[in-house]
Amino acid sequence: MTLTRPTQPMPGFVAEALDESGLRAAYEARPDYQRNDYLRWINQAKREATRQKRLAQMLDELRSGDTYMNMPWRKRG
């Protein structure tokens, strides 16, 4: 799938959180658009507290495996 939006860089603190939580594989298993949307959403936060809150939500959703941006989601295939 080709993304229509620019690809977002992964900040170091997000990479660390994925690795420390053991959720890197769950993140990598998500579609490109979801990974990009999560990073854009986190990167756009102006306050550190907001970045951390959004990161925590992403990690919770990856852990549950059935949610994407507070919406129900199921992996296809």
RODO-733395 format. One record per residue: residue number from 1; residue in one letter; x, y, z of N, C-alpha, C in turn. Coordinates in steps of 0.05 Angstrom, whole numbers, plus 5000, padded with zeros to 4 digits. Example, Ala and Ser with C-alpha at 12.3 -4.5 7.8 and 13.67 -1.06 7.14 Angstrom:
<nodes>
   nr  rest    nu    nv    nw   cau   cav   caw    cu    cv    cw
    1     A  5264  4886  5156  5246  4910  5156  5264  4934  5156
    2     S  5257  4955  5142  5273  4979  5143  5258  5001  5157
</nodes>
This chain:
<nodes>
   nr  rest    nu    nv    nw   cau   cav   caw    cu    cv    cw
    1     M  5017  4976  5000  5000  5000  5000  5018  5025  5000
    2     T  5012  5043  4983  5027  5068  4981  5013  5089  4998
    3     L  5028  5102  5015  5017  5123  5032  5014  5149  5016
    4     T  4992  5163  5021  4988  5188  5007  4999  5212  5023
    5     R  5004  5207  5048  5015  5228  5066  5045  5223  5069
    6     P  5060  5244  5075  5089  5240  5080  5094  5220  5103
    7     T  5114  5203  5100  5121  5184  5121  5133  5199  5144
    8     Q  5123  5192  5168  5132  5206  5193  5157  5192  5204
    9     P  5176  5207  5215  5198  5195  5228  5190  5184  5255
   10     M  5204  5163  5264  5198  5152  5290  5217  5164  5310
   11     P  5207  5180  5329  5224  5191  5350  5237  5169  5367
   12     G  5260  5175  5377  5274  5156  5394  5258  5146  5418
   13     F  5243  5163  5430  5228  5155  5454  5206  5136  5447
   14     V  5195  5137  5423  5175  5118  5414  5188  5091  5409
   15     A  5210  5091  5395  5225  5066  5390  5232  5052  5416
   16     E  5242  5068  5435  5249  5057  5462  5224  5045  5475
   17     A  5202  5059  5474  5178  5049  5488  5168  5023  5475
   18     L  5170  5022  5448  5161  4997  5434  5179  4974  5442
   19     D  5205  4979  5443  5224  4957  5450  5221  4949  5479
   20     E  5220  4969  5497  5218  4963  5526  5192  4948  5533
   21     S  5170  4954  5518  5145  4942  5524  5141  4915  5510
   22     G  5159  4909  5492  5157  4884  5477  5136  4886  5455
   23     L  5128  4910  5447  5107  4913  5428  5117  4921  5400
   24     R  5142  4919  5395  5153  4926  5368  5140  4908  5346
   25     A  5138  4882  5351  5126  4864  5331  5097  4871  5326
   26     A  5082  4878  5347  5054  4886  5343  5052  4912  5327
   27     Y  5070  4930  5332  5071  4955  5316  5078  4949  5287
   28     E  5098  4933  5282  5106  4926  5255  5084  4911  5240
   29     A  5067  4897  5254  5046  4881  5242  5022  4899  5233
   30     R  5021  4923  5243  5000  4941  5235  5005  4951  5206
   31     P  4983  4958  5192  4986  4969  5165  5003  4995  5165
   32     D  5015  5001  5142  5032  5025  5140  5017  5050  5148
   33     Y  4992  5053  5139  4977  5077  5145  4973  5080  5175
   34     Q  4969  5058  5190  4965  5061  5219  4991  5069  5232
   35     R  5013  5056  5225  5039  5064  5237  5044  5093  5232
   36     N  5039  5102  5207  5045  5130  5200  5026  5149  5216
   37     D  5000  5141  5218  4981  5158  5232  4989  5161  5262
   38     Y  4996  5138  5274  5005  5139  5302  5028  5159  5306
   39     L  5048  5156  5289  5072  5173  5291  5065  5203  5286
   40     R  5049  5208  5266  5041  5236  5260  5026  5247  5284
   41     W  5008  5232  5296  4992  5241  5318  5010  5247  5342
   42     I  5029  5230  5348  5048  5234  5370  5066  5258  5364
   43     N  5077  5259  5340  5096  5280  5332  5083  5308  5332
   44     Q  5057  5310  5327  5044  5336  5326  5037  5348  5353
   45     A  5039  5332  5374  5033  5343  5401  5053  5364  5408
   46     K  5043  5386  5419  5061  5408  5426  5072  5405  5455
   47     R  5056  5393  5472  5065  5389  5500  5075  5361  5504
   48     E  5096  5359  5521  5107  5333  5527  5086  5315  5540
   49     A  5070  5326  5558  5049  5310  5571  5030  5298  5550
   50     T  5023  5313  5530  5006  5303  5508  5020  5281  5492
   51     R  5045  5285  5486  5060  5264  5472  5060  5238  5488
   52     Q  5065  5240  5514  5066  5216  5530  5038  5202  5532
   53     K  5017  5218  5534  4990  5208  5535  4984  5193  5509
   54     R  4991  5205  5487  4986  5192  5461  5002  5167  5457
   55     L  5027  5168  5466  5044  5144  5465  5032  5121  5482
   56     A  5022  5128  5506  5010  5108  5523  4985  5096  5510
   57     Q  4969  5112  5496  4946  5102  5483  4954  5083  5460
   58     M  4974  5091  5444  4983  5074  5423  4993  5047  5434
   59     L  5008  5047  5455  5018  5022  5467  4995  5005  5477
   60     D  4975  5017  5490  4952  5003  5500  4936  4990  5476
   61     E  4934  5005  5454  4919  4994  5431  4935  4972  5418
   62     L  4961  4974  5417  4977  4952  5406  4976  4928  5424
   63     R  4975  4932  5450  4974  4910  5469  4947  4895  5466
   64     S  4926  4910  5463  4899  4898  5460  4896  4884  5433
   65     G  4907  4897  5413  4907  4885  5386  4880  4889  5371
   66     D  4861  4901  5383  4835  4903  5370  4824  4932  5369
   67     T  4842  4951  5372  4834  4979  5372  4854  4996  5356
   68     Y  4844  5015  5342  4861  5034  5327  4849  5062  5330
   69     M  4863  5080  5343  4854  5107  5348  4826  5108  5361
   70     N  4823  5092  5382  4798  5090  5397  4775  5078  5381
   71     M  4780  5065  5358  4760  5052  5342  4765  5022  5341
   72     P  4744  5006  5340  4749  4977  5337  4764  4971  5311
   73     W  4783  4952  5312  4799  4944  5289  4805  4915  5290
   74     R  4803  4902  5267  4811  4874  5265  4831  4870  5242
   75     K  4851  4855  5247  4871  4850  5226  4858  4833  5204
   76     R  4862  4840  5180  4852  4825  5157  4871  4803  5149
   77     G  4859  4783  5138  4876  4761  5127  4883  4742  5148
</nodes>
